[in-house]
Every structure is written in structure tokens, then in C-alpha cells.
Amino acid sequence: MVKIELFYGWPTTPEREENIEEWIYDCDINLETAVILKFKSLVNSLSRKNEASDNYFELVVTSITGAQVDLPKISMGTHRHKGFVLPKIVMHGFYLVDRESNQRELIDNTLLDGIGLEFERDFAFDYHSYKRVGKAQARKNDIIYNLRNKPHIYHSGEFLEVQKGG
């Protein structure tokens, strides 16, 4: 399964902390659960399309790149960090599609950080990092590098393993 995971942590503002505390008291749950439920509520709401067939994440990409794109499906998950269970955003694919040219492109590392940091600024959850899981698909014009006897492409300053025959 090919996916990109954006890892988040605790609330970053007193207002968000108070919002989480309300969930703790109203729902009689612990801090981790409240953070995860609030984060899940946000991601589910923000990943829905509006009348113009955009969602929050696609609008963030448009504001960064100036191009209208379609992103892969986005969902919410959890990860472990220093003994805590914390939220993450999961993109189910490595590629975005430019709506104007209908061209499929690998999601750039700087774009991933841009999405992560914009979500942090807008919704006050600490953004840590991202991780690609799985293998990319090589396109016809990609240069294939053989590293550790496995095919890779070079993208955004790193070598990404690709599927054979892609």
C-alpha cells in the first residue's frame, strides 16, 4: 500500500488546549483520546469536497503552488511517539494530478512540509514530519538508479524506491 503519513503531536496554543480539555470533561475521556477525536473530526471535515470540488488540502496546495490539483484520498490515523498515541494525516498515494494539464506528478517533499505546517498554523496541532510508505511508480522519462540492487528514482533531494516495470 502506497501512502504518505504526516505526523502530528500535541496542541500548540492555549485556545486549542482549552478546546481539548472541554472534550475531556464533556466526553469523560483521557487526553490522548480527546486529541485524536478532535483531530479526526477536523480531518474528516476538511477532506470533504466543497461546491467547486476542492477540499481544504487541495486549496492549501493551490495557495502554495498556484496550480489547481487533485490529491489522493486523505484520512486520519495514529502513530506512536515516545509512548504516546498521536494523530497523523494519511495520503493514500504519492501522486497529485494537475487539473489543467491532467499530468500526474509526485508530491514534492517541500509541498508535504507546506501542507503540514499550514495545518499546524490553522488548527494548532504540532507538525513533526512525514514519511513515505511503499514504492513509487517510475514514469517513462524517469532516470532509474540501481541502489542496493533495487530500482530508485531521484526526487526532491532523495532516492525513492520504485516498482519494477512501472
C-alpha positions as CSV (number, residue, x, y, z in Angstrom):
1,M,0.0,0.0,0.0
2,V,1.5,3.3,-1.1
3,K,0.9,6.2,1.3
4,I,2.3,9.4,2.8
5,E,2.0,9.9,6.5
6,L,2.2,13.4,8.1
7,F,2.9,13.1,11.8
8,Y,1.4,15.5,14.4
9,G,1.6,15.9,18.1
10,W,0.0,17.9,20.9
11,P,-1.9,21.2,20.7
12,T,0.3,24.3,20.2
13,T,-2.0,27.1,21.6
14,P,-3.8,27.7,24.9
15,E,-7.1,28.0,22.9
16,R,-6.6,24.6,21.3
17,E,-5.6,23.1,24.7
18,E,-8.8,24.5,26.3
19,N,-10.9,23.1,23.4
20,I,-9.3,19.6,24.0
21,E,-10.0,20.0,27.8
22,E,-13.7,20.6,27.0
23,W,-13.7,17.3,25.1
24,I,-12.0,15.5,28.1
25,Y,-14.7,16.7,30.5
26,D,-17.7,16.5,28.2
27,C,-16.9,13.0,27.0
28,D,-15.2,11.7,30.1
29,I,-12.1,10.6,28.1
30,N,-8.3,10.9,28.5
31,L,-6.0,13.5,26.9
32,E,-4.8,11.2,24.1
33,T,-8.3,10.1,23.1
34,A,-9.5,13.7,23.1
35,V,-6.6,14.9,20.9
36,I,-7.2,12.0,18.5
37,L,-11.0,12.6,18.3
38,K,-10.7,16.3,17.7
39,F,-8.0,15.7,15.1
40,K,-10.2,13.1,13.4
41,S,-13.2,15.4,13.4
42,L,-11.1,18.1,11.7
43,V,-9.5,15.8,9.1
44,N,-12.9,14.3,8.2
45,S,-14.5,17.7,7.8
46,L,-11.6,19.2,5.9
47,S,-11.2,16.3,3.4
48,R,-14.8,16.7,2.1
49,K,-15.2,18.5,-1.2
50,N,-16.9,21.9,-1.5
51,E,-19.1,23.1,-4.4
52,A,-16.0,23.7,-6.5
53,S,-14.8,20.1,-5.9
54,D,-11.9,21.2,-3.7
55,N,-11.1,20.2,-0.2
56,Y,-9.0,22.1,2.4
57,F,-5.8,20.2,1.5
58,E,-6.2,20.9,-2.2
59,L,-6.8,24.6,-1.5
60,V,-3.6,24.6,0.6
61,V,-1.7,23.1,-2.3
62,T,-3.2,25.7,-4.7
63,S,-2.1,28.5,-2.3
64,I,1.4,27.2,-2.3
65,T,1.9,26.2,-5.9
66,G,-0.7,28.4,-7.7
67,A,-2.0,25.3,-9.6
68,Q,-5.3,23.5,-9.0
69,V,-4.7,19.9,-8.2
70,D,-6.5,16.7,-7.1
71,L,-4.8,15.0,-4.2
72,P,-5.1,11.3,-3.3
73,K,-7.7,10.3,-0.8
74,I,-6.9,11.7,2.7
75,S,-7.8,10.1,6.0
76,M,-6.7,10.2,9.6
77,G,-4.6,7.7,11.6
78,T,-2.5,7.4,14.7
79,H,1.2,6.8,15.4
80,R,3.3,6.2,18.5
81,H,5.8,8.7,19.7
82,K,7.7,8.3,22.9
83,G,5.0,6.1,24.4
84,F,2.1,8.3,23.4
85,V,-0.5,7.7,20.7
86,L,-0.8,10.8,18.5
87,P,-2.6,11.7,15.3
88,K,-1.4,11.6,11.7
89,I,-2.8,12.5,8.3
90,V,-2.6,9.8,5.7
91,M,-2.5,10.5,1.9
92,H,-3.3,7.3,0.1
93,G,-0.8,7.7,-2.8
94,F,2.4,9.5,-3.8
95,Y,0.9,11.5,-6.8
96,L,-1.2,14.6,-7.4
97,V,-3.0,15.4,-10.6
98,D,-2.7,18.9,-12.1
99,R,-6.3,19.7,-13.2
100,E,-5.2,21.9,-16.1
101,S,-2.7,19.6,-17.8
102,N,-4.1,16.3,-16.3
103,Q,-0.5,15.5,-15.6
104,R,0.3,13.1,-12.7
105,E,3.3,14.3,-10.5
106,L,5.0,13.0,-7.4
107,I,4.1,15.1,-4.4
108,D,7.2,17.2,-3.6
109,N,8.8,17.0,-0.2
110,T,8.6,20.8,0.3
111,L,4.9,20.6,-0.6
112,L,4.3,17.9,2.1
113,D,6.0,20.2,4.7
114,G,4.0,23.1,3.4
115,I,0.7,21.2,3.9
116,G,1.9,20.0,7.4
117,L,2.9,23.5,8.5
118,E,-0.2,25.1,7.1
119,F,-2.4,22.7,9.0
120,E,-0.4,23.4,12.2
121,R,-0.9,27.2,11.7
122,D,-4.6,26.9,11.0
123,F,-5.6,24.2,13.6
124,A,-2.8,24.4,16.3
125,F,-1.5,20.8,16.3
126,D,2.3,20.4,16.3
127,Y,3.5,19.1,12.9
128,H,6.6,16.9,13.2
129,S,7.5,15.3,9.9
130,Y,6.3,13.0,7.1
131,K,7.1,9.5,5.8
132,R,6.5,7.8,2.5
133,V,5.4,4.2,2.8
134,G,5.6,1.9,-0.2
135,K,7.2,2.2,-3.7
136,A,6.6,4.9,-6.3
137,Q,5.9,4.1,-9.9
138,A,8.5,5.1,-12.4
139,R,7.4,7.0,-15.5
140,K,8.8,6.6,-19.0
141,N,11.1,9.6,-18.7
142,D,12.4,8.9,-15.2
143,I,16.1,8.0,-14.8
144,I,16.3,4.7,-12.8
145,Y,19.2,4.4,-10.4
146,N,20.2,0.9,-9.1
147,L,20.8,1.2,-5.4
148,R,21.3,-1.9,-3.2
149,N,20.2,-3.9,-6.3
150,K,16.8,-2.1,-6.3
151,P,15.5,0.5,-8.7
152,H,15.1,4.1,-7.5
153,I,14.3,7.5,-8.9
154,Y,15.7,10.7,-7.6
155,H,13.0,13.2,-6.5
156,S,13.0,16.2,-4.1
157,G,16.5,15.5,-2.8
158,E,16.1,11.8,-2.0
159,F,16.1,8.5,-3.7
160,L,12.7,6.8,-3.8
161,E,12.4,3.0,-4.4
162,V,10.2,2.3,-7.4
163,Q,8.2,-0.8,-8.5
164,K,9.8,-2.8,-11.3
165,G,8.1,-2.5,-14.7
166,G,6.4,0.8,-13.6
